[in-house]
């Protein structure tokens, strides 16, 4: 019966090196690649994270550490746009309250 378990995958002690289960899967295939390119062109992904100012990075930090939103290092373009709106709201409220601008300069949003 051992040969049946090995054949069907029931024997967990069998060597599975080189099988499909140990190979990293590519997410989304061909269409996923197009989606990633569109996301990056819209300002998302790791390249978009480089264009964030420190207030945007602070919003990401709060979302990740205190709100449990998960890793913020490779966000979609829509998520980064939402973070930009949050930081713009913070800037507006700071100026309304104190009468001066936030000391952190706002980087212009760039695409691609």
Buried (B, 14 or more C-beta within 10 A) or exposed (E): EEEEEEEEEEBEEEEEEEEEEEEEEEEEEEEEEEEBEEBBBBBBBEBBBEBBBBBBBBBBEEBBEEEEEEEBEEBBBEBBBBBBEBBEEBBEEBEEEEEEEBEBEBEEEEEE
